[in-house]
Amino acid sequence: MKKEFYLQPKIFSALKGYDGGQFVKDLVAGLIVAIIALPLSIALALASGVEPACGIYTAIAAGFVVALLGGSRVQIAGPTAAFATTVAGVVALHGMDGLFLATVMAGILLILMGVCKLGGLIRYIPKTITVGFTGGIAVTILLGQVKDFFGLTYADGLKPVETLEKIEANLASLGSFSWQALVVGVVCLAILILYPRVEKRIPPSLIAVVVGALMVAFLPGFQESVYTIGDLYVIPSGIPKVDFGGMDFSLEKVVAVLPNAVTIALLAGVESLLSCVVADGMVKDTHNPNGELVAQGLGNIASVFFGGIPATGAIARTAANVKNGGRTPVAGMVHSAVLLLVLLFLMPYAALIPMPAIAAILFVVAYNMSEWREFVEICKEKDWKNTVILFVTFAFTVIFDLVVAIVVGLVIALVFRKIRKNG
């Protein structure tokens, strides 16, 4: 039997015996995932400090490339919450050209990781560290959305990036609180929490943004008091045009964003492979980790050339794909194609989405990724060493930087392991 090439995309084996029945299932799954991804992609782009359309660009380009070339038969790629704080920091400090450089460099690192067969190393990252930094990212996302949920207005020129800066800015802006914004946010949050308990066929995030938009449009005084995406951003339509002529690709810039590139590559690698592991359990399959890393690298490069931001495998969207019948990469490609049609013909309607509705969606995203149950389980184990690693990684992620948090967490884990061996 001929051995498969170690970077071979999953599509080659997934499409063996492919028939019309499975195509219909993939088509339906891809359509549903696209509907789920639409408001999420916009929300995650805004949380990342970039234009709302950038999230759609990312889901289209990275989603298609990862589906076509990836190591999982059901992976859905796009913007995720894990990148939000990192991307926002890069854009604030180095601009969009800095983000472009960092993402391309991260893509190259991911490709090299796959070629060098490093896909299996994820199993060596302690669970306490992954739970710690994902929980930390969730907290930073939640704190970053307090402004829009409560309708706060920052002072001119104030653009906080770090978590502590955001807390200070929110406290300083309490006088600008808008009760109308809070009402819209609370209603949308209630829909996101309660609607899935009653009906599961239509994504709750889509219902929330529609209801929020109707509230702002028709309730007296709301239109003047609640910001929408269109009030704060220009909503483009059509294929994006990236202006490479205005970008700074100097060696100094490359060196400046190199740490961010490493962060993006680590996040993309870890989250995409975790998503693949979850998907394997759902479809009784085995993913190709090295092929997945190469595809993630190519997907990230494609994303920024298409005007997008960093991307990785999205666990929730991948699970939705599987639950709705998707079993081959065709579903992921359909998801991208549907979003492309939305971009071409429906994108201007995104201007009507209220900012508190976006904040509510991101609150739920933060809750879902917080892994608080894993937090509790680790604390219940009564192993103080694991608890220390967990809380140090969590705190360093919130207060400082993700890479610093992971490095410090790994160092502490290695020290404890050494002590345990010598003890």
Long-range contacts (C-beta under 8 A, 24 or more apart in sequence): 6-117, 6-288, 6-290, 6-291, 7-114, 7-115, 7-288, 7-290, 7-291, 7-294, 8-288, 8-291, 9-68, 9-69, 9-70, 9-71, 9-288, 9-291, 9-295, 9-329, 10-70, 10-71, 10-72, 10-73, 10-287, 10-288, 10-291, 10-329, 11-67, 11-68, 11-69, 11-73, 11-328, 11-329, 13-73, 14-73, 14-327, 14-328, 14-329, 15-328, 15-329, 15-330, 18-328, 18-330, 22-327, 22-328, 23-330, 25-324, 25-325, 25-326, 25-327, 25-331, 26-325, 26-326, 26-327, 26-328, 26-330, 26-331, 26-334, 27-330, 27-331, 27-334, 28-324, 28-325, 29-320, 29-321, 29-322, 29-324, 29-325, 29-326, 29-331, 29-334, 30-321, 30-326, 30-330, 30-331, 30-332, 30-333, 30-334, 30-335, 30-337, 30-338, 31-334, 31-335, 31-338, 32-203, 32-320, 32-324, 33-76, 33-317, 33-320, 33-321, 33-324, 33-326, 33-331, 33-332, 33-335, 34-334, 34-335, 34-336, 34-338, 34-339, 34-342, 35-202, 35-203, 35-206, 35-338, 36-203, 36-205, 36-206, 36-316, 36-317, 36-320, 37-63, 37-76, 37-78, 37-314, 37-317, 37-335, 37-339, 38-206, 38-339, 38-342, 39-203, 39-205, 39-206, 39-208, 39-209, 39-353, 39-358, 39-361, 40-78, 40-79, 40-205, 40-317, 40-361, 40-365, 41-78, 41-79, 41-339, 42-229, 42-350, 42-353, 42-358, 43-205, 43-358, 43-361, 43-362, 43-365, 44-79, 44-80, 44-81, 44-83, 44-84, 44-362, 44-365, 45-79, 45-309, 46-229, 46-233, 46-355, 46-358, 47-81, 47-84, 47-88, 47-141, 47-144, 47-145, 47-362, 48-79, 48-83, 48-84, 48-87, 48-88, 48-91, 48-309, 49-87, 49-88, 49-91, 49-92, 50-87, 50-91, 50-96, 50-99, 50-309, 51-233, 51-234, 51-236, 52-229, 52-233, 52-235, 52-350, 53-235, 53-236, 53-240, 53-307, 53-343, 53-347, 53-350, 54-79, 54-307, 54-308, 54-309, 55-79, 55-308, 55-309, 56-339, 56-342, 56-343, 56-347, 57-240, 57-303, 57-306, 57-307, 57-308, 57-309, 57-343, 58-303, 58-306, 58-308, 58-309, 58-310, 58-311, 59-308, 59-311, 59-335, 59-336, 59-339, 60-306, 60-308, 60-336, 60-339, 60-340, 60-343, 61-299, 61-302, 61-303, 61-305, 61-306, 61-308, 61-311, 61-336, 62-299, 62-300, 62-302, 62-303, 62-308, 62-311, 63-299, 63-311, 63-332, 63-333, 63-335, 63-336, 63-339, 64-302, 64-332, 64-333, 64-336, 64-337, 65-295, 65-298, 65-299, 65-302, 66-272, 66-292, 66-295, 66-296, 66-299, 66-311, 66-313, 66-332, 67-329, 67-330, 67-331, 67-332, 67-333, 67-335, 67-336, 68-295, 68-329, 68-332, 68-333, 69-291, 69-294, 69-295, 69-298, 69-299, 70-291, 70-292, 70-295, 70-296, 70-299, 70-329, 70-332, 71-119, 71-276, 71-287, 71-288, 71-289, 71-290, 71-291, 71-292, 71-293, 71-295, 72-275, 72-276, 72-279, 72-280, 72-285, 72-287, 72-288, 72-292, 72-313, 72-318, 73-279, 73-283, 73-285, 73-287, 73-327, 73-328, 73-329, 74-279, 74-282, 74-283, 74-285, 74-318, 74-321, 74-322, 74-326, 74-327, 74-328, 74-329, 74-331, 74-332, 75-272, 75-275, 75-276, 75-279, 75-287, 75-292, 75-313, 75-318, 75-329, 75-332, 76-313, 76-314, 76-317, 76-318, 76-320, 76-321, 76-331, 76-332, 76-335, 77-272, 77-296, 77-299, 77-311, 77-312, 77-313, 77-314, 77-332, 78-311, 78-314, 78-317, 79-308, 79-309, 79-310, 79-311, 79-314, 80-271, 80-311, 80-312, 80-313, 80-314, 81-137, 81-138, 81-141, 81-362, 81-365, 81-366, 81-369, 82-134, 82-137, 82-267, 82-271, 82-312, 82-369, 83-264, 83-267, 83-309, 83-310, 83-311, 83-312, 84-137, 84-140, 84-141, 84-144, 85-137, 85-140, 85-141, 85-144, 85-163, 85-402, 86-260, 86-263, 86-264, 86-267, 86-310, 86-402, 87-309, 87-310, 88-144, 88-161, 89-161, 89-162, 89-260, 90-257, 90-260, 92-159, 92-161, 93-161, 94-253, 94-256, 94-257, 94-260, 95-248, 96-247, 97-246, 97-247, 97-248, 97-249, 97-253, 98-248, 98-253, 98-256, 98-257, 98-260, 99-257, 99-304, 99-309, 99-310, 100-242, 100-247, 100-304, 101-247, 101-249, 101-253, 101-254, 101-257, 101-261, 102-257, 102-258, 102-260, 102-261, 102-264, 103-261, 103-264, 103-300, 103-301, 103-303, 103-304, 103-309, 103-310, 104-300, 104-301, 104-304, 105-254, 105-257, 105-258, 105-261, 105-265, 106-261, 106-262, 106-263, 106-264, 106-265, 106-268, 106-297, 106-300, 106-310, 107-265, 107-296, 107-297, 107-298, 107-299, 107-300, 107-301, 108-297, 108-301, 109-261, 109-262, 109-265, 109-297, 110-265, 110-268, 110-269, 110-293, 110-294, 110-296, 110-297, 110-300, 111-293, 111-294, 111-297, 111-298, 112-297, 113-265, 113-269, 113-290, 113-293, 113-297, 114-289, 114-290, 114-291, 114-292, 114-293, 114-294, 114-295, 114-297, 115-290, 115-294, 117-290, 118-290, 118-293, 119-273, 119-288, 119-289, 119-290, 119-291, 119-292, 119-293, 120-289, 122-269, 122-270, 122-273, 122-274, 122-289, 125-270, 125-410, 126-389, 126-409, 126-410, 126-413, 127-374, 127-378, 128-378, 128-386, 128-389, 128-390, 128-393, 128-409, 128-413, 129-389, 129-390, 129-393, 129-406, 129-409, 129-410, 129-413, 130-270, 130-274, 131-371, 131-374, 131-375, 131-378, 131-390, 132-389, 132-390, 132-391, 132-392, 132-393, 132-394, 132-397, 132-405, 132-409, 133-393, 133-394, 133-397, 133-402, 133-405, 133-406, 133-409, 134-369, 134-370, 134-371, 135-370, 135-371, 135-372, 135-375, 135-394, 135-397, 136-393, 136-394, 136-395, 136-396, 136-397, 136-398, 136-402, 136-405, 137-369, 137-397, 137-402, 138-366, 138-367, 138-369, 138-370, 138-371, 139-163, 139-366, 139-370, 139-394, 139-398, 140-397, 140-398, 141-362, 141-365, 141-366, 141-369, 142-362, 142-363, 142-366, 142-367, 143-167, 143-170, 144-362, 145-358, 145-359, 145-362, 145-363, 145-366, 146-170, 146-359, 147-173, 147-359, 148-181, 148-185, 148-227, 148-355, 148-356, 148-358, 148-359, 149-181, 149-182, 149-185, 149-356, 149-359, 149-360, 149-363, 150-177, 150-178, 150-181, 150-182, 150-185, 151-176, 151-177, 151-178, 151-179, 151-180, 151-181, 151-182, 151-225, 151-226, 151-227, 151-355, 151-356, 152-176, 152-177, 152-178, 163-398, 163-399, 164-399, 178-225, 178-226, 180-219, 180-221, 180-222, 180-225, 180-226, 181-225, 181-226, 181-227, 181-354, 181-355, 181-356, 182-356, 183-215, 183-222, 184-212, 184-215, 184-216, 184-222, 184-226, 184-354, 184-356, 184-357, 185-356, 185-357, 185-359, 185-360, 186-360, 187-211, 187-212, 187-215, 188-212, 188-354, 188-356, 188-357, 188-360, 188-361, 189-360, 189-363, 189-364, 192-360, 192-361, 192-363, 192-364, 193-364, 205-361, 205-364, 208-357, 208-360, 208-361, 209-353, 209-354, 209-357, 209-358, 209-361, 211-357, 212-353, 212-354, 212-356, 212-357, 212-360, 213-352, 213-353, 213-354, 213-357, 215-354, 216-352, 216-354, 217-352, 226-354, 226-355, 226-356, 227-354, 227-355, 228-351, 228-352, 228-353, 228-354, 228-355, 229-350, 229-351, 229-352, 229-353, 229-354, 229-355, 229-358, 230-350, 230-351, 230-352, 232-355, 233-351, 235-347, 235-348, 235-350, 235-351, 236-347, 237-343, 237-344, 237-345, 237-347, 237-348, 238-343, 238-344, 239-343, 239-344, 240-306, 240-307, 241-307, 242-304, 242-305, 242-306, 242-307, 259-403, 262-403, 263-401, 263-402, 263-403, 264-300, 264-310, 265-297, 266-402, 266-403, 266-406, 267-310, 267-312, 267-402, 268-296, 268-297, 268-300, 268-310, 268-311, 268-312, 269-293, 269-296, 269-312, 271-312, 271-313, 271-315, 272-296, 272-312, 272-313, 273-313, 274-313, 274-315, 275-312, 275-313, 275-314, 275-315, 275-318, 276-313, 278-315, 278-318, 278-319, 279-318, 279-319, 279-322, 282-319, 282-322, 282-323, 283-322, 283-327, 316-368, 385-416, 385-420, 388-412, 388-416, 389-413, 389-416
